[in-house]
């Protein structure tokens, strides 16, 4: 039985751990748990209306969204973790018309987008009563994922499948035909390694003499406990601006998230983030002071971004795979990337040119 170490227990690493063939591999996952983006996230799974020009990214995000029914079944996710709740897009009327045309076009290759409907102002408020009446585009296939709940559930599933999880920082060192993984209390020799530690992939690969195109970005999300206990029936709302509105169970409503390039590794909650996110929602709310009058719980994490805002993942060298750079679409693309990496280990099959540029675009040996 081959030994595999996974360094990074976010959405990629834990999905990978759950899909590795337990009859072939003895799996150990290392995760320090500091600044993890997935654990501080909750997101909208609805990539079909994005106007990003990167066609490879869209193909990955589209297939990532289509992967969720399999993920739900394989990992037995319930609606407290993932729910197909529908998505509302609030934009100016002329933008809504063009987005509806884009949605119909993309539905040809992505039937999971579901029903597409231009809503009147009154219909929008009926769908999500916090919103002031305004026209919106609705797609029924949109979903919401609670990143922290997913990690908790996937951890239990992995441990039940025999994965050893070590809550320590780890480093990697090459041996002749294998790898040495060192942490505070462990020193393992393994046959293969997966580096899935978000922005921390950079120092891990630096130790192997690679330069990596990754930068850390601070993200803050606000979680409010509200009296709207029927909130789990509401769709998510992609507002015109940075703040999205994500209703969860039992009145829990999230606003977010910020994209703070200068924040880097800092995990301190800030009043500036509160003001930015709350002010970004006010013009969309029936009561503009609704969130001002409540005390939020902050979720703060560090995302990994590349220069072109696209992820990279796959085999780098002798039994070493890497994945990072997911940015703010990690909840959509991360599980599918973890699944693809598991398939590589399980079958040695790898073909992802439709999803990304070559790894050498982002990872290089210095001259």
C-alpha positions as a LaTeX table, in Angstrom:
\begin{tabular}{lrrr}
\hline
Residue & $x$ (\AA) & $y$ (\AA) & $z$ (\AA) \\
\hline
Unk1 & 0.00 & 0.00 & 0.00 \\
Unk2 & 1.45 & 3.37 & $-1.03$ \\
Unk3 & 1.73 & 6.18 & 1.47 \\
Unk4 & 0.40 & 9.61 & 0.47 \\
Unk5 & 0.72 & 12.86 & 2.42 \\
Unk6 & $-1.63$ & 15.76 & 1.81 \\
Unk7 & $-0.43$ & 19.12 & 3.11 \\
Unk8 & $-3.42$ & 21.44 & 3.36 \\
Unk9 & $-6.82$ & 20.50 & 4.72 \\
Unk10 & $-8.99$ & 22.98 & 2.88 \\
Unk11 & $-11.65$ & 22.19 & 0.33 \\
Unk12 & $-9.22$ & 20.61 & $-2.17$ \\
Unk13 & $-7.22$ & 18.58 & 0.34 \\
Unk14 & $-10.17$ & 17.09 & 2.18 \\
Unk15 & $-12.09$ & 16.29 & $-1.00$ \\
Unk16 & $-8.96$ & 14.61 & $-2.37$ \\
Unk17 & $-8.59$ & 12.61 & 0.85 \\
Unk18 & $-12.17$ & 11.36 & 0.59 \\
Unk19 & $-11.85$ & 10.24 & $-3.04$ \\
Unk20 & $-8.51$ & 8.42 & $-2.77$ \\
Unk21 & $-8.88$ & 4.63 & $-3.01$ \\
Unk22 & $-8.49$ & 3.42 & 0.57 \\
Unk23 & $-7.51$ & $-0.07$ & $-0.68$ \\
Unk24 & $-4.48$ & 1.40 & $-2.48$ \\
Unk25 & $-3.32$ & 4.26 & $-0.27$ \\
Unk26 & $-2.43$ & 4.97 & 3.34 \\
Unk27 & $-3.29$ & 8.69 & 3.60 \\
Unk28 & $-2.03$ & 11.25 & 6.13 \\
Unk29 & $-3.31$ & 14.83 & 5.95 \\
Unk30 & $-1.46$ & 17.70 & 7.63 \\
Unk31 & $-3.22$ & 20.99 & 8.30 \\
Unk32 & $-2.22$ & 23.76 & 10.69 \\
Unk33 & $-5.66$ & 25.36 & 10.37 \\
Unk34 & $-4.46$ & 28.97 & 10.47 \\
Unk35 & $-6.00$ & 31.45 & 8.03 \\
Unk36 & $-7.68$ & 28.76 & 5.97 \\
Unk37 & $-9.92$ & 30.28 & 3.34 \\
Unk38 & $-12.49$ & 27.45 & 3.21 \\
Unk39 & $-13.06$ & 27.48 & 6.96 \\
Unk40 & $-13.89$ & 31.19 & 6.80 \\
Unk41 & $-16.13$ & 30.97 & 3.76 \\
Unk42 & $-19.64$ & 30.44 & 2.60 \\
Unk43 & $-20.38$ & 30.88 & $-1.01$ \\
Unk44 & $-22.64$ & 30.93 & $-4.00$ \\
Unk45 & $-22.34$ & 28.06 & $-6.46$ \\
Unk46 & $-23.58$ & 29.78 & $-9.61$ \\
Unk47 & $-20.81$ & 30.33 & $-12.19$ \\
Unk48 & $-22.93$ & 30.43 & $-15.34$ \\
Unk49 & $-23.55$ & 34.17 & $-15.34$ \\
Unk50 & $-19.94$ & 35.20 & $-14.96$ \\
Unk51 & $-18.57$ & 37.43 & $-17.71$ \\
Unk52 & $-14.94$ & 36.56 & $-17.05$ \\
Unk53 & $-13.15$ & 36.21 & $-20.37$ \\
Unk54 & $-11.02$ & 33.25 & $-19.31$ \\
Unk55 & $-12.72$ & 30.37 & $-21.15$ \\
Unk56 & $-10.63$ & 27.72 & $-19.39$ \\
Unk57 & $-11.69$ & 29.07 & $-16.00$ \\
Unk58 & $-15.35$ & 29.06 & $-17.03$ \\
Unk59 & $-15.10$ & 25.45 & $-18.23$ \\
Unk60 & $-13.62$ & 24.46 & $-14.86$ \\
Unk61 & $-16.23$ & 26.41 & $-12.90$ \\
Unk62 & $-19.08$ & 25.04 & $-15.03$ \\
Unk63 & $-17.91$ & 21.46 & $-14.56$ \\
Unk64 & $-17.26$ & 22.18 & $-10.89$ \\
Unk65 & $-20.89$ & 23.20 & $-10.41$ \\
Unk66 & $-22.07$ & 20.15 & $-12.37$ \\
Unk67 & $-20.01$ & 17.95 & $-10.02$ \\
Unk68 & $-22.05$ & 18.86 & $-6.92$ \\
Unk69 & $-24.81$ & 16.23 & $-7.31$ \\
Unk70 & $-22.12$ & 13.51 & $-7.27$ \\
Unk71 & $-20.35$ & 15.17 & $-4.34$ \\
Unk72 & $-23.60$ & 15.38 & $-2.38$ \\
Unk73 & $-24.27$ & 11.69 & $-2.91$ \\
Unk74 & $-20.72$ & 10.45 & $-2.32$ \\
Unk75 & $-20.12$ & 12.49 & 0.84 \\
Unk76 & $-23.78$ & 12.45 & 2.02 \\
Unk77 & $-24.05$ & 16.25 & 2.31 \\
Unk78 & $-27.30$ & 17.53 & 3.79 \\
Unk79 & $-28.94$ & 20.90 & 3.26 \\
Unk80 & $-27.17$ & 22.45 & 6.26 \\
Unk81 & $-23.96$ & 22.09 & 4.20 \\
Unk82 & $-25.14$ & 22.48 & 0.60 \\
Unk83 & $-28.50$ & 23.47 & $-0.82$ \\
Unk84 & $-29.76$ & 24.14 & $-4.35$ \\
Unk85 & $-31.62$ & 27.28 & $-3.33$ \\
Unk86 & $-31.57$ & 29.33 & $-6.56$ \\
Unk87 & $-29.73$ & 32.56 & $-7.33$ \\
Unk88 & $-30.98$ & 36.12 & $-7.73$ \\
Unk89 & $-28.90$ & 38.60 & $-9.74$ \\
Unk90 & $-29.69$ & 42.27 & $-9.13$ \\
Unk91 & $-28.48$ & 44.61 & $-11.88$ \\
Unk92 & $-29.74$ & 47.46 & $-14.02$ \\
Unk93 & $-32.55$ & 46.42 & $-16.37$ \\
Unk94 & $-30.42$ & 46.50 & $-19.55$ \\
Unk95 & $-27.79$ & 44.32 & $-17.89$ \\
Unk96 & $-30.42$ & 41.82 & $-16.79$ \\
Unk97 & $-31.61$ & 41.36 & $-20.36$ \\
Unk98 & $-28.11$ & 40.60 & $-21.64$ \\
Unk99 & $-27.46$ & 38.26 & $-18.71$ \\
Unk100 & $-30.69$ & 36.38 & $-19.45$ \\
Unk101 & $-29.53$ & 35.90 & $-23.02$ \\
Unk102 & $-26.15$ & 34.67 & $-21.76$ \\
Unk103 & $-27.86$ & 32.25 & $-19.36$ \\
Unk104 & $-30.01$ & 30.78 & $-22.15$ \\
Unk105 & $-26.94$ & 30.37 & $-24.33$ \\
Unk106 & $-24.91$ & 28.67 & $-21.61$ \\
Unk107 & $-27.78$ & 26.41 & $-20.62$ \\
Unk108 & $-27.16$ & 24.47 & $-23.85$ \\
Unk109 & $-24.01$ & 23.02 & $-22.28$ \\
Unk110 & $-24.98$ & 23.47 & $-18.64$ \\
Unk111 & $-28.55$ & 22.22 & $-18.08$ \\
Unk112 & $-27.88$ & 22.30 & $-14.32$ \\
Unk113 & $-28.48$ & 26.06 & $-14.50$ \\
Unk114 & $-32.17$ & 25.16 & $-14.25$ \\
Unk115 & $-35.04$ & 27.56 & $-14.78$ \\
Unk116 & $-34.14$ & 31.04 & $-16.04$ \\
Unk117 & $-36.58$ & 33.83 & $-15.29$ \\
Unk118 & $-36.62$ & 37.61 & $-15.42$ \\
Unk119 & $-38.47$ & 38.72 & $-12.30$ \\
Unk120 & $-40.55$ & 41.81 & $-11.74$ \\
Unk121 & $-39.73$ & 44.01 & $-8.76$ \\
Unk122 & $-42.55$ & 42.44 & $-6.76$ \\
Unk123 & $-41.48$ & 38.88 & $-7.62$ \\
Unk124 & $-37.94$ & 39.62 & $-6.44$ \\
Unk125 & $-39.18$ & 40.74 & $-3.04$ \\
Unk126 & $-41.40$ & 37.68 & $-2.78$ \\
Unk127 & $-38.35$ & 35.48 & $-3.34$ \\
Unk128 & $-36.24$ & 37.31 & $-0.71$ \\
Unk129 & $-38.29$ & 39.59 & 1.56 \\
Unk130 & $-35.29$ & 41.57 & 2.85 \\
Unk131 & $-34.84$ & 43.11 & $-0.59$ \\
Unk132 & $-36.53$ & 46.26 & $-1.73$ \\
Unk133 & $-38.62$ & 45.68 & $-4.88$ \\
Unk134 & $-36.35$ & 45.67 & $-7.94$ \\
Unk135 & $-36.10$ & 43.62 & $-11.14$ \\
Unk136 & $-33.79$ & 40.59 & $-10.98$ \\
Unk137 & $-32.68$ & 37.56 & $-12.93$ \\
Unk138 & $-33.40$ & 34.24 & $-11.26$ \\
Unk139 & $-31.76$ & 30.88 & $-12.01$ \\
Unk140 & $-33.10$ & 27.91 & $-10.07$ \\
Unk141 & $-29.91$ & 25.82 & $-10.21$ \\
Unk142 & $-27.80$ & 28.13 & $-8.07$ \\
Unk143 & $-26.65$ & 26.79 & $-4.72$ \\
Unk144 & $-25.03$ & 27.78 & $-1.45$ \\
Unk145 & $-22.22$ & 25.97 & 0.34 \\
Unk146 & $-21.16$ & 26.45 & 3.95 \\
Unk147 & $-17.38$ & 26.07 & 3.75 \\
Unk148 & $-16.82$ & 25.49 & 7.46 \\
Unk149 & $-19.60$ & 22.92 & 7.69 \\
Unk150 & $-18.23$ & 21.15 & 4.60 \\
Unk151 & $-14.77$ & 20.86 & 6.16 \\
Unk152 & $-16.17$ & 19.51 & 9.42 \\
Unk153 & $-18.24$ & 16.90 & 7.63 \\
Unk154 & $-15.50$ & 15.95 & 5.14 \\
Unk155 & $-13.03$ & 15.55 & 8.02 \\
Unk156 & $-15.30$ & 13.04 & 9.77 \\
Unk157 & $-15.85$ & 11.18 & 6.51 \\
Unk158 & $-12.11$ & 11.02 & 5.81 \\
Unk159 & $-11.28$ & 9.75 & 9.29 \\
Unk160 & $-13.99$ & 7.11 & 8.98 \\
Unk161 & $-12.27$ & 6.00 & 5.76 \\
Unk162 & $-8.95$ & 5.59 & 7.55 \\
Unk163 & $-7.29$ & 8.94 & 6.79 \\
Unk164 & $-4.94$ & 10.13 & 9.56 \\
Unk165 & $-5.31$ & 13.88 & 10.20 \\
Unk166 & $-2.51$ & 15.74 & 11.97 \\
Unk167 & $-3.18$ & 19.33 & 13.06 \\
Unk168 & 0.36 & 20.59 & 12.62 \\
Unk169 & 2.40 & 22.63 & 10.17 \\
Unk170 & 4.37 & 20.39 & 7.81 \\
Unk171 & 7.36 & 20.78 & 5.50 \\
Unk172 & 8.46 & 18.65 & 2.57 \\
Unk173 & 11.94 & 17.38 & 1.69 \\
Unk174 & 12.99 & 15.21 & $-1.27$ \\
Unk175 & 14.51 & 11.77 & $-0.78$ \\
Unk176 & 15.77 & 9.44 & $-3.53$ \\
Unk177 & 12.47 & 8.06 & $-4.82$ \\
Unk178 & 10.19 & 9.34 & $-2.09$ \\
Unk179 & 9.46 & 12.34 & 0.14 \\
Unk180 & 10.05 & 13.17 & 3.77 \\
Unk181 & 7.31 & 15.08 & 5.58 \\
Unk182 & 8.24 & 16.73 & 8.88 \\
Unk183 & 5.98 & 18.34 & 11.47 \\
Unk184 & 6.30 & 19.17 & 15.15 \\
Unk185 & 5.70 & 15.60 & 16.31 \\
Unk186 & 5.92 & 13.53 & 13.11 \\
Unk187 & 8.57 & 12.54 & 10.59 \\
Unk188 & 7.15 & 10.44 & 7.74 \\
Unk189 & 8.57 & 8.97 & 4.58 \\
Unk190 & 5.87 & 8.80 & 1.90 \\
Unk191 & 5.61 & 7.71 & $-1.71$ \\
Unk192 & 3.63 & 10.71 & $-2.94$ \\
Unk193 & 2.62 & 14.20 & $-1.81$ \\
Unk194 & $-0.22$ & 16.59 & $-2.62$ \\
Unk195 & 0.38 & 20.25 & $-1.76$ \\
Unk196 & $-3.08$ & 21.82 & $-1.39$ \\
Unk197 & $-2.37$ & 24.52 & 1.19 \\
Unk198 & $-3.66$ & 27.59 & $-0.63$ \\
Unk199 & $-1.19$ & 30.52 & $-0.42$ \\
Unk200 & 1.06 & 28.41 & 1.84 \\
Unk201 & 1.93 & 26.39 & $-1.28$ \\
Unk202 & 4.41 & 29.18 & $-2.04$ \\
Unk203 & 6.77 & 28.61 & 0.94 \\
Unk204 & 6.34 & 24.83 & 0.64 \\
Unk205 & 7.56 & 24.91 & $-2.97$ \\
Unk206 & 10.18 & 27.54 & $-2.17$ \\
Unk207 & 11.76 & 24.86 & 0.02 \\
Unk208 & 12.06 & 22.76 & $-3.16$ \\
Unk209 & 13.67 & 25.65 & $-5.06$ \\
Unk210 & 10.57 & 26.68 & $-7.02$ \\
Unk211 & 9.30 & 30.21 & $-7.58$ \\
Unk212 & 5.49 & 30.33 & $-7.48$ \\
Unk213 & 3.10 & 32.96 & $-8.82$ \\
Unk214 & 0.86 & 33.22 & $-5.76$ \\
Unk215 & $-0.19$ & 36.11 & $-3.59$ \\
Unk216 & $-2.22$ & 36.01 & $-0.36$ \\
Unk217 & $-5.44$ & 38.01 & $-0.21$ \\
Unk218 & $-7.42$ & 38.72 & 2.94 \\
Unk219 & $-11.15$ & 38.02 & 2.83 \\
Unk220 & $-13.71$ & 38.97 & 5.49 \\
Unk221 & $-17.27$ & 37.68 & 5.71 \\
Unk222 & $-19.99$ & 38.84 & 8.11 \\
Unk223 & $-22.45$ & 36.38 & 9.67 \\
Unk224 & $-25.65$ & 37.71 & 11.27 \\
Unk225 & $-28.22$ & 35.89 & 13.38 \\
Unk226 & $-31.58$ & 37.35 & 12.35 \\
Unk227 & $-35.18$ & 36.60 & 13.38 \\
Unk228 & $-36.05$ & 35.25 & 9.88 \\
Unk229 & $-36.21$ & 31.55 & 10.67 \\
Unk230 & $-37.60$ & 30.81 & 7.19 \\
Unk231 & $-34.33$ & 32.04 & 5.63 \\
Unk232 & $-33.37$ & 28.56 & 4.40 \\
Unk233 & $-36.16$ & 28.88 & 1.82 \\
Unk234 & $-34.63$ & 32.01 & 0.33 \\
Unk235 & $-32.29$ & 32.14 & $-2.69$ \\
Unk236 & $-28.85$ & 33.69 & $-2.53$ \\
Unk237 & $-28.52$ & 37.19 & $-3.97$ \\
Unk238 & $-25.61$ & 38.43 & $-6.08$ \\
Unk239 & $-25.84$ & 42.17 & $-5.59$ \\
Unk240 & $-24.43$ & 44.83 & $-7.90$ \\
Unk241 & $-21.16$ & 45.40 & $-6.04$ \\
Unk242 & $-18.84$ & 43.43 & $-3.76$ \\
Unk243 & $-21.32$ & 42.24 & $-1.12$ \\
Unk244 & $-23.43$ & 39.16 & $-1.77$ \\
Unk245 & $-26.30$ & 38.15 & 0.49 \\
Unk246 & $-26.31$ & 34.46 & 1.46 \\
Unk247 & $-29.19$ & 33.18 & 3.62 \\
Unk248 & $-28.65$ & 29.94 & 5.55 \\
Unk249 & $-30.63$ & 27.98 & 8.11 \\
Unk250 & $-32.53$ & 29.44 & 11.09 \\
Unk251 & $-32.07$ & 33.11 & 10.30 \\
Unk252 & $-28.33$ & 32.99 & 9.68 \\
Unk253 & $-27.49$ & 35.46 & 6.90 \\
Unk254 & $-24.02$ & 36.14 & 5.55 \\
Unk255 & $-22.64$ & 39.19 & 3.74 \\
Unk256 & $-19.41$ & 39.07 & 1.86 \\
Unk257 & $-16.82$ & 38.97 & 1.06 \\
Unk258 & $-14.04$ & 41.54 & 0.94 \\
Unk259 & $-11.03$ & 41.25 & $-1.39$ \\
Unk260 & $-8.11$ & 42.90 & 0.42 \\
Unk261 & $-4.86$ & 42.62 & $-1.51$ \\
Unk262 & $-2.96$ & 44.66 & 1.05 \\
Unk263 & $-4.33$ & 42.56 & 3.92 \\
Unk264 & $-2.20$ & 39.59 & 2.98 \\
Unk265 & $-1.80$ & 37.19 & 5.91 \\
Unk266 & $-3.50$ & 39.44 & 8.49 \\
Unk267 & $-6.53$ & 37.76 & 10.10 \\
Unk268 & $-7.74$ & 40.70 & 12.20 \\
Unk269 & $-11.45$ & 41.55 & 11.80 \\
Unk270 & $-11.92$ & 45.22 & 10.89 \\
Unk271 & $-14.60$ & 47.84 & 11.22 \\
Unk272 & $-13.72$ & 48.94 & 7.70 \\
Unk273 & $-14.89$ & 45.57 & 6.36 \\
Unk274 & $-18.16$ & 45.90 & 8.26 \\
Unk275 & $-18.77$ & 49.36 & 6.86 \\
Unk276 & $-17.85$ & 48.34 & 3.33 \\
Unk277 & $-20.05$ & 45.24 & 3.21 \\
Unk278 & $-23.04$ & 46.71 & 5.05 \\
Unk279 & $-23.00$ & 49.94 & 3.04 \\
Unk280 & $-22.82$ & 47.85 & $-0.14$ \\
Unk281 & $-26.17$ & 46.24 & 0.69 \\
Unk282 & $-28.12$ & 49.23 & 1.98 \\
Unk283 & $-29.62$ & 50.41 & $-1.31$ \\
Unk284 & $-30.95$ & 46.90 & $-1.95$ \\
Unk285 & $-32.73$ & 46.48 & 1.39 \\
Unk286 & $-36.27$ & 47.42 & 2.38 \\
Unk287 & $-34.77$ & 48.56 & 5.68 \\
Unk288 & $-31.33$ & 50.07 & 4.92 \\
Unk289 & $-30.41$ & 49.97 & 8.64 \\
Unk290 & $-31.20$ & 46.26 & 9.03 \\
Unk291 & $-27.59$ & 45.05 & 9.33 \\
Unk292 & $-26.38$ & 48.25 & 11.02 \\
Unk293 & $-28.47$ & 47.39 & 14.07 \\
Unk294 & $-26.94$ & 43.92 & 14.55 \\
Unk295 & $-23.62$ & 42.60 & 15.77 \\
Unk296 & $-21.95$ & 40.27 & 13.26 \\
Unk297 & $-19.66$ & 37.33 & 13.69 \\
Unk298 & $-16.57$ & 37.77 & 11.51 \\
Unk299 & $-15.12$ & 35.00 & 9.34 \\
Unk300 & $-11.61$ & 35.91 & 8.17 \\
Unk301 & $-9.35$ & 33.87 & 5.90 \\
Unk302 & $-6.53$ & 34.10 & 3.37 \\
Unk303 & $-7.18$ & 33.27 & $-0.28$ \\
Unk304 & $-4.55$ & 32.39 & $-2.87$ \\
Unk305 & $-4.48$ & 34.34 & $-6.13$ \\
Unk306 & $-2.30$ & 34.12 & $-9.23$ \\
Unk307 & $-1.43$ & 37.06 & $-11.47$ \\
Unk308 & $-4.11$ & 36.11 & $-14.01$ \\
Unk309 & $-6.67$ & 35.11 & $-11.34$ \\
Unk310 & $-6.72$ & 31.49 & $-12.59$ \\
Unk311 & $-6.02$ & 28.36 & $-10.53$ \\
Unk312 & $-3.35$ & 25.75 & $-11.23$ \\
Unk313 & $-3.32$ & 22.09 & $-10.26$ \\
Unk314 & $-1.76$ & 18.77 & $-11.25$ \\
Unk315 & 1.46 & 16.72 & $-11.29$ \\
Unk316 & 4.61 & 18.79 & $-10.86$ \\
Unk317 & 7.35 & 16.18 & $-10.57$ \\
Unk318 & 8.08 & 12.70 & $-9.20$ \\
Unk319 & 4.91 & 11.75 & $-7.29$ \\
Unk320 & 4.27 & 15.38 & $-6.33$ \\
Unk321 & 1.04 & 17.19 & $-7.19$ \\
Unk322 & 0.09 & 20.75 & $-6.37$ \\
Unk323 & $-3.07$ & 22.87 & $-6.40$ \\
Unk324 & $-3.58$ & 26.54 & $-5.54$ \\
Unk325 & $-4.72$ & 29.91 & $-6.83$ \\
Unk326 & $-8.47$ & 29.31 & $-6.51$ \\
Unk327 & $-9.23$ & 32.87 & $-5.43$ \\
Unk328 & $-12.85$ & 33.69 & $-4.63$ \\
Unk329 & $-14.27$ & 30.81 & $-6.70$ \\
Unk330 & $-12.74$ & 28.12 & $-4.49$ \\
Unk331 & $-16.03$ & 26.72 & $-3.23$ \\
Unk332 & $-17.16$ & 26.14 & $-6.81$ \\
Unk333 & $-13.94$ & 24.73 & $-8.25$ \\
Unk334 & $-12.19$ & 23.26 & $-5.20$ \\
Unk335 & $-14.18$ & 20.03 & $-4.76$ \\
Unk336 & $-13.87$ & 19.16 & $-8.44$ \\
Unk337 & $-10.12$ & 19.82 & $-8.42$ \\
Unk338 & $-9.78$ & 17.54 & $-5.40$ \\
Unk339 & $-11.72$ & 14.86 & $-7.26$ \\
Unk340 & $-9.54$ & 15.23 & $-10.37$ \\
Unk341 & $-6.37$ & 14.90 & $-8.29$ \\
Unk342 & $-7.75$ & 11.77 & $-6.61$ \\
Unk343 & $-8.49$ & 10.29 & $-10.03$ \\
Unk344 & $-4.90$ & 10.96 & $-11.02$ \\
Unk345 & $-3.58$ & 9.00 & $-8.03$ \\
Unk346 & $-6.19$ & 6.26 & $-8.43$ \\
Unk347 & $-5.76$ & 5.76 & $-12.19$ \\
Unk348 & $-2.62$ & 7.77 & $-13.24$ \\
Unk349 & $-4.84$ & 9.45 & $-15.86$ \\
Unk350 & $-4.41$ & 13.21 & $-16.27$ \\
Unk351 & $-5.83$ & 15.49 & $-18.95$ \\
Unk352 & $-6.90$ & 18.97 & $-17.89$ \\
Unk353 & $-5.76$ & 21.25 & $-20.72$ \\
Unk354 & $-9.37$ & 22.39 & $-21.14$ \\
Unk355 & $-9.29$ & 23.80 & $-17.60$ \\
Unk356 & $-5.95$ & 25.56 & $-17.17$ \\
Unk357 & $-2.70$ & 26.79 & $-18.60$ \\
Unk358 & 0.43 & 24.63 & $-18.15$ \\
Unk359 & 1.78 & 24.49 & $-14.59$ \\
Unk360 & 4.98 & 26.13 & $-15.82$ \\
Unk361 & 2.96 & 29.33 & $-16.26$ \\
Unk362 & 2.84 & 29.64 & $-12.48$ \\
Unk363 & 5.66 & 27.46 & $-11.10$ \\
Unk364 & 9.26 & 27.84 & $-12.27$ \\
Unk365 & 12.76 & 26.86 & $-11.27$ \\
Unk366 & 15.02 & 29.94 & $-10.96$ \\
Unk367 & 17.71 & 30.22 & $-13.61$ \\
\hline
\end{tabular}
